[in-house]
Amino acid sequence: MIRNRLTLGVLALALYATGCSGDNAVAPQYQPQVVNTPNVMFSFQATGLQDVTDALSYNFSVSSGTVIIHPATATSSGTITLNIKDASGAVVYNGTVPASGDITPPVGDAGTWKIALTLANYTGTINFEVQMQ
């Protein structure tokens, strides 16, 4: 009985993980490191990506609508788009993740923000942080 519950729990977790972002080509092969600390910062890092096409999304809780984006990405080929929407669904940032140079997007509504990454035939390293101000 316990073994059946454990098996069902593991199966449910596996189905949940695969359902979070489609095929999720990034997670199984490249094991991204995600730090999501509400009201402080959200960071994402994945290294050694080779020709990855994927879409990932995360929620980030903010008590202030002011953030700064710190990128440190090395792209060999392909594209990566970062889309950030505030709690009301307004786009705060929609663009590439550059190699460097802080980005200060306009102020958004506090609450739960959506952070989405779209990779198209991407090869390289992704590294960025969205930090509350």
C-alpha positions as CSV (number, residue, x, y, z in Angstrom):
1,M,0.0,0.0,0.0
2,I,2.8,2.5,0.9
3,R,4.7,1.4,-2.2
4,N,1.6,2.1,-4.4
5,R,1.2,5.6,-2.8
6,L,4.9,6.3,-3.3
7,T,4.8,5.2,-6.9
8,L,1.7,7.3,-7.6
9,G,3.3,10.3,-5.9
10,V,6.5,10.0,-8.0
11,L,4.3,9.6,-11.2
12,A,2.3,12.6,-10.3
13,L,5.4,14.7,-9.7
14,A,6.9,13.6,-13.0
15,L,3.7,14.5,-14.9
16,Y,3.6,17.9,-13.1
17,A,7.2,18.6,-14.0
18,T,6.8,17.8,-17.7
19,G,3.6,19.8,-17.9
20,C,5.0,23.0,-16.5
21,S,6.5,24.2,-19.8
22,G,5.9,21.8,-22.7
23,D,8.7,19.5,-23.6
24,N,11.0,21.6,-21.3
25,A,14.1,21.0,-23.3
26,V,16.2,23.2,-20.9
27,A,15.5,21.5,-17.6
28,P,16.3,17.8,-18.1
29,Q,19.4,18.3,-20.3
30,Y,20.9,21.5,-18.8
31,Q,19.5,21.7,-15.3
32,P,18.9,25.4,-15.0
33,Q,19.5,27.0,-11.7
34,V,16.6,29.1,-10.6
35,V,16.4,31.2,-7.4
36,N,13.1,32.8,-6.7
37,T,13.1,34.8,-3.5
38,P,9.8,36.8,-3.2
39,N,10.2,40.6,-2.8
40,V,14.0,40.2,-3.3
41,M,15.0,38.7,-6.6
42,F,14.5,36.1,-9.4
43,S,17.6,34.6,-11.1
44,F,18.0,32.1,-13.9
45,Q,21.1,30.4,-15.1
46,A,21.6,27.6,-17.7
47,T,25.0,26.8,-19.2
48,G,26.1,24.7,-22.2
49,L,22.8,24.9,-24.1
50,Q,23.1,23.5,-27.6
51,D,20.4,24.4,-30.2
52,V,17.5,24.5,-27.7
53,T,14.0,25.6,-28.6
54,D,11.8,26.0,-25.5
55,A,9.4,28.2,-23.6
56,L,9.6,28.5,-19.8
57,S,7.6,30.6,-17.4
58,Y,7.8,31.5,-13.7
59,N,5.9,33.6,-11.2
60,F,7.7,36.2,-9.1
61,S,6.1,38.0,-6.2
62,V,7.0,41.7,-5.8
63,S,5.8,44.2,-3.2
64,S,7.1,47.1,-5.2
65,G,6.8,47.7,-8.9
66,T,10.4,48.8,-9.4
67,V,13.0,46.3,-10.6
68,I,16.3,46.2,-12.3
69,I,17.5,43.4,-14.7
70,H,21.1,42.3,-14.4
71,P,22.1,40.2,-17.5
72,A,25.2,38.2,-18.1
73,T,24.4,36.1,-21.1
74,A,26.7,34.6,-23.8
75,T,24.9,33.7,-27.0
76,S,26.7,31.8,-29.7
77,S,23.6,31.4,-31.9
78,G,19.8,31.5,-31.9
79,T,17.7,33.9,-29.9
80,I,16.4,34.3,-26.4
81,T,13.5,36.6,-25.5
82,L,12.6,37.7,-21.9
83,N,9.1,38.8,-21.3
84,I,8.1,40.2,-17.9
85,K,4.5,41.2,-17.1
86,D,3.4,42.9,-13.9
87,A,0.5,41.9,-11.7
88,S,-2.0,43.6,-13.9
89,G,-0.6,41.9,-17.0
90,A,1.1,45.0,-18.5
91,V,4.4,44.2,-20.3
92,V,7.2,45.6,-18.2
93,Y,10.0,44.2,-20.4
94,N,10.0,42.3,-23.7
95,G,13.3,41.9,-25.4
96,T,16.6,40.0,-25.6
97,V,18.8,39.1,-22.7
98,P,22.0,41.0,-23.5
99,A,25.5,40.0,-22.6
100,S,25.8,42.8,-20.1
101,G,24.4,46.2,-19.1
102,D,21.7,46.7,-16.5
103,I,18.1,47.2,-17.8
104,T,15.7,49.4,-15.8
105,P,12.2,48.8,-17.1
106,P,9.2,51.0,-16.3
107,V,7.5,50.7,-12.9
108,G,4.8,48.0,-12.8
109,D,2.0,47.0,-10.5
110,A,3.0,45.1,-7.3
111,G,1.8,41.5,-6.9
112,T,2.6,38.4,-8.9
113,W,4.6,39.0,-12.0
114,K,5.1,36.6,-14.9
115,I,8.6,36.0,-16.2
116,A,8.8,34.1,-19.5
117,L,11.8,32.9,-21.5
118,T,11.5,31.9,-25.1
119,L,14.5,30.2,-26.7
120,A,14.7,29.6,-30.5
121,N,17.6,27.4,-31.6
122,Y,19.6,28.8,-28.8
123,T,23.3,27.9,-28.1
124,G,25.1,29.5,-25.3
125,T,24.7,30.4,-21.6
126,I,21.8,32.3,-20.1
127,N,22.3,34.2,-16.9
128,F,20.1,37.1,-15.6
129,E,18.6,38.4,-12.4
130,V,15.5,40.5,-11.8
131,Q,16.1,42.4,-8.6
132,M,13.6,44.5,-6.7
133,Q,14.7,48.1,-6.0
